[in-house]
Amino acid sequence: MKIINYSILIISFFSHQLFSQGGDFMSVGALIDEIDQLMGNPASSTELGSPNLSPVPYNPSTFDRAGFNAPLKSPNNFPPVSTTPYPISSFDEPSSPPSKSFRVENELMPANLRNPISSPTEENMDPLVSPFSGNVANPGTVSNKAQSGAESPSSSGRDLFLPKIDYKNANLEELMNPVDTLELPEFEAPIILPPEDKSPAETGEPSEPLQTASNSDAPNTQSTTPQQSTNLPDAQNYIVLGERIDQELRGKIHEAVMSTRLASGGSNNPFVTRSVFKAVANCNRVLGRLNAPFQKRYRRDVLLSLVRMHERNNSWVDAIKSYERYIEEFAADDSYPFEEHEDAPGIPDLQASVGSLRKWKESIDRGAPTIPETHVRMGKIYRSLGAHRMALNKFYDAINATLTLPKNQAFELADRRSGRSLDGRSDAESNQAMFEIAETFMDAEDYDQAVKFYDRLWRLEQLRDFDRAIVRFKQGLAHYRRAIENLRKEQKNERTGPDSAPANDLPFDKTPRADFAKVKEVLRGYGTIYPQSPYVPESHYILALTFEQLNQDEESINELTVLLKEADFHPEKLKSIETDRAQRDRNYEFLRKMRSIWNFWKKKTGNYLANKFFEDSEYFNAYRVYSAMRKVDSSPSWQVPVLYQIALCQEKLGNFVQATETYMSIEEFVGTVKEAREDLANSEYLNFVFGMAKWRREQLEETRSIRQAVKRYGIYQTSDPADPALSSLGN
């Protein structure tokens, strides 16, 4: 019933309006004029959208009839517009009627095409086209950007470049001439030259540069400045090559790659940082759009950038995920590595260890990796994470890829330009994969398989001399470790008893004696055959340990003597290098490195000899060696254990007073040196040694006080065996 009542009321209202003047019908135009007069905005014509409108006399009685005699008040007190086609003196009473109906003013016209109804003022003028810029020919003209800013601020960036067309009088051809959005994306604006205005000194204005208006929604493709990129080693500017992608997608690819190069995971941070999360999100967003066949080269670069970011941050789980994604996408693609593969971000080479920062820095210019190289790198990461079985699978995949994948012309041309051959690359990849398989078995303590693979590598003819030297040393090391492991098993069986121990019958070639003999065969003369190998000192040390297990002490000491005297890092040889060259030609970094290696091996061999003398009860020789070792290093982590061993030797030799003083010197050293106190707080081993030294000093002082009391008061007396009382007690 309410709806029917409202309908009757509306019909009666319009009927009253139609028949109010003499009972004649009123046209629609006259009705609109009447409504305009009631609203205070009388129209000048009944034709909608007509360009030539005749004015209608202003009749204030309509306001009286409608009850609008009260003056209009603005709650916000808007300031009047400076100049308009119909100036209004105040909001209380308009001075003249408007020239156009508010209903048809700009209703059907888009916001970015509406003509302004007010002339420009100083606030909405474009600073680049201001009257002070020297363009005084027509001061009333304003830019299209300033005009659009008066009506629609959101379209100020794009209205500046729209063609100036009279859309009311334009013909069909002018209206059908659109802007080519493919050639000019909306986020990219042409360069606007600054105005030729006067200098700040002449105008008296501040010397701040004028900022041109730009679309705020557009991505900033040049967000990476050189000042920001100098702090990170991989923050080189990435250039998106190719002409088949538009400028918008090019900017997205650049933003994704540069975000990976600027992202940082922090130092030992277990959580994902904001920059890394943003970089991963940008890369995934771009990868979701690169679906065309010719865009695979950009997918390759984005995925490699993700891999490099995770490796730099030591996020090995995330790195292996990106590697798996890379292999899944490109391993079976015959067109890999696509165009411009030499300019793509690279990964560390075959010999690079996991976590090597130097190799990671050098890999940026290596270009896209081959599929076998990628498998080898993944296997190394799996091995470092403890997943030995998955690492072995990746190494076998690398060998399989070198045999099954067809020869790629792009890699062949790249190798030819660098002076290498593709066959040599394939051989190096397969040999490195086999070597990594042996290393994985060694890391998993499966020495039988490690020995087998090292023997296979040793029999290969295409091995380089440097690689052959490494394989030969690893072969001897595998035999030594297998012998030590079998000895431990035998000792464990002896402790548990022959009945409870399982049967451990080894073939003769796997017994400890056979392995020690193999170590002597492999490593004896190693330094003479391969003098440039970095494993020469270790070969002497392993031979010394082998001779010790075979109870050949003299030969063991001789090997250690050869290690210290004939090494390239001996101080006498380094001194000759320094004197033979001028001061400006000396490589001080190399000399410093050689001295550190000399100190390391002097500590290792000296500690081994001193401990061996101490275990053999040759305390004086052990004391001499420990005293000489004290001068090698002045750090608290070395001084405290050496002083403790010296005090033990003095105690064993019966020099209790000297031993007590040595123990006291340890406490004094820790109490006076700040670095010693810090190391003592951070190291459980040093804290244990310091506690033992303090306890033994207290024991020696108590023993000394007891002996002095015995000598002074005669508490204990020796019994006479001829005393009959004592002899009767014995019966």
Secondary structure by P-SEA (a helix, b strand, c coil): caaaaaaaaaaaaaaaaaaccccccccaaaaaaaaaaaaccccccccccccbbbbccccaaaaaaacccccccccccccccccccccccccccccccccccccccccccccccccccccccccccccccccccccccccccccaaaaaaacccccccccccccccccccccccccccccccccccccccccccccccccccccccccbbbbcccccccccccccccccccccccccccccccccccaaaaaaaaaaaaaaaacccccccccccaaaaaaaaaaaaaaaacccccaaaaaaaaaaaaaaaaaaacaaaaaaaaaaaaaaccccccccccccccccccccccccccccaaaaaaacccccccaaaaaaaaaaaaaaacaaaaaaaaaaaaaaaaccccccaaaaaaaaaacccaaaaaaaaaaaaaaaaaaaaaaacaaaaaaaaaaaaaacccccaaaaaaaaaaaaaaaaaaaaaaaaaaaaaaaacccccccccccccccaaaaaaaaaacccccccccccccaaaaaaaaaaaaaaaacaaaaaaaaaaaaaccccccaaaaaaaaaaccccccaaaaaaaaaaaaaaaaaaaaaaaaaaaaaacaaaaaaaaaaaacccccccccaaaaaaaaaaaaaaacaaaaaaaaaaaaaaaaaccaaaaaaaaacaaaaaaaaaaaaaaaaaaaaaaaaaaaaacccbbbbccccaaaaaaac
